[in-house]
């Protein structure tokens, strides 16, 4: 996760990063603080039940949507750019279908 923080900081990200409770470590917290990123771990549920929590729920829902695209279930693209392009195509497909439903 520390390399991801370096990559985010290199792109100008200087806000709070949300994650589940596995991101509570001191090493990660120190690395984030040094890069100007605050790590905010949060529980996904209470008492065994799932409770959606703001933007984190949007990310989980979006990942669930693209899981329906078979090509993205196994990553066999040659470069990161190819994978990013296929993810964009998946979201364009999802959002265009949703827009058509809103118009009709």
Secondary structure as UniProt FT lines:
FT   HELIX           2..10
FT   TURN            11..12
FT   STRAND          16..19
FT   HELIX           21..23
FT   HELIX           26..35
FT   STRAND          38..41
FT   STRAND          45..46
FT   TURN            47..48
FT   STRAND          49..50
FT   HELIX           54..66
FT   TURN            67..68
FT   HELIX           70..73
FT   HELIX           80..103
//
